Amino acid sequence: MSPNLGVEIQSLREDAKVWDQAASDIAEPKRAVSGLTVNGGQDVTGMGERMGVDQTYERARRKVEELLGQGQEYLGVLADTLIAVANDYQAREQGSERGFRALDGELEGN
């Protein structure tokens, strides 16, 4: 394998680890947001409940939780894609190397 390509493949794998860690790092804030619910009149004043503060808050909380989940998913997909690209590059390089060696063997045999 070409030394430069080997370095590039390793870089892709290292980048994938960074993105995978970023996806993992989102898990804790997502869990925290998940538990920050309000329970109608028990958690807001009567006026706040009549004005819909609890419902507005819950919609916002759910949206933040949803966006954190999407971010976690997207970063995981990015990491998986980088690994797949690195694996594909490596497989193609190894296949090409075997092909060149076989061709070199054929040429030497003639």
Secondary structure as UniProt FT lines:
FT   HELIX           3..25
FT   HELIX           27..34
FT   HELIX           40..43
FT   HELIX           46..51
FT   HELIX           53..109
//
